[in-house]
Every structure is written in structure tokens, then in C-alpha cells.
Amino acid sequence: MKIEKTFGETVKKLREEQNLPLREVAEALSIDTSMLGKIEKNNRKPTKQLIEKFAKFFKVSDKDLLIAFLSDSVAYQIMDEEDLSSEVLKVAEKKVKYLKTKKSDQ
């Protein structure tokens, strides 16, 4: 699954591809219709458990949806720093490797 759009746009696309109304998907996921609408508009963040429910319902990889969600979080944090965003991502990648190494040493 190729994910270039936001998490909410991805969920909306999956729903629309199956011609499902908000109400039906919300009911299947045991959430309020307005909450699903807010998630699709990126006005509300889903929990990790809800992301897993989305993946199971739409029969897509929960890893792909989690990556879409987490990358949104990173992108929103650095998007106003246009001159630094690429550098920030490179440093963050190195820090993740460092922190994983440090964590495994404990």
C-alpha cells in the first residue's frame, strides 16, 4: 500500500473505494460517526488500537496505517521549518538508531 496522503485521507479513500457510508464504518469500529469524520479530516488523532481496527476492517496492513499516522505526526511538527526539515529528518533517523542502541544496552 502506497501512502502519500495523510492518515485521515487514506482512511477516507479506503472507505470510499468500498462505497461505505461513514455510519457503517463507524458502527463496525464501535466509534461515533462524528469521530470518524474528524479522523478523516485530520481533526482527531486515532489511538493505536483504533488504527489496528481500521486495518482489520479494511483488510490492509496495520503497519502501513501506523506508518501513515506516525509520519503525519512528524510532518506536522516540522513542516513550518522548510529550510531545516530535511536536516531534521536525517538527524532524527540517527537519533532513533542511537536511542535503540542505548535501550538495548540497558
ZISUL-V920557 format. One record per pair of residues at least 12 apart in sequence whose ideal C-beta (glycine too) atoms are under 6 Angstrom apart, sorted by the first residue. I is the first residue (numbers start at 0). J is the second residue. D is the distance in whole Angstrom. If there is no record, write none. Layout:
# ZISUL-V920557
i: {I/I}
j: {J/J}
d: {D/D}
This chain:
# ZISUL-V920557
i: {0/0/2/5/5/6/6/6/7/7/7/7/9/10/10/11/13/21/21/27/28/50/50/50}
j: {59/63/67/41/71/67/68/71/38/39/40/41/67/39/53/39/57/35/36/56/52/64/65/68}
d: {6/5/4/5/5/5/4/5/5/5/6/4/5/6/6/4/4/5/6/6/5/5/6/6}
